[in-house]
Amino acid sequence: MVMVSLSVLLGVFSAATGTWMATAEGNTAELGAAALVLPNAPAGSGGGSGTDLAGGQAQPDKPVGPASTGPAPTTSSAAPTPTETSAPAQPTTSEAPPPTTKAAARVAATATGQVLALVNDERAKAGCDPLTEEAHLTKAAQDYSDQMSAGDFFSHTSPDGTTFDQRIKIAGYAKPGAENIAKGQTSAEQVMDAWMNSEGHRANILNCSLKKLGVGLTKTGWYWVQDFGY
């Protein structure tokens, strides 16, 4: 059995100091979450509290080293099964019906495409509209996962001090919303399980005000980035 060193990194906003603080949150994955509300952007409407900062810029968390040694995260829970007993209606043409979101996640050509499909499956359960992929956000996310891998660091802030919202704007997207990062998970299902089991990351995924998403993955070190936009 391969043992992997894992830890959790989560940004928490302090009302007293007006800053983000890095805190440990268990030992199931190496994660980071940050969110930003622009002055002219709508406040988030779903997924909990503490991730949207009205009228100011979030200060992302700083890297935290591995906390302990343990196996990679796993899950034994199964997807919900339909309660209906009647058979679905058969299509009237020879063309096959479009796949469900879960099916789309299974057949997506890339791991990043699977992440997008799984995100939209979770948003559908919460009553949120689906996110659509946006090329500038995808570039920002992929460039940053590559940068973290090459530089062997894990933080929402680049070594040169660039924050996630600044990176998104540099990539050409004017309305940055939030960012989730993770390290060490080797499949779309693993990283989504880790994010959905962390309050801050889940809040970003289920923020109904967000409209666009770009996903980056660099397999050297298994760095994942979700960049969200309004």
Secondary structure, DSSP 4 states (H G I P E B T S, - for coil): ---EEE---EEEEETTTTEEEEE---SS-EEEEEE-B-TTSPPP-SS-SSS--TTB---PPPP----EEEPPP---PPPPPP---SPPPPPSSSSPPPPPHHHHHHH-SSHHHHHHHHHHHHHHHHTPPPPEE-HHHHHHHHHHHHHHHHHT---SS-TTS--HHHHHHHTT-S-EEEEEEEES--SHHHHHHHHHTSHHHHHHHT-TT--EEEEEEETTTTEEEEEEE-
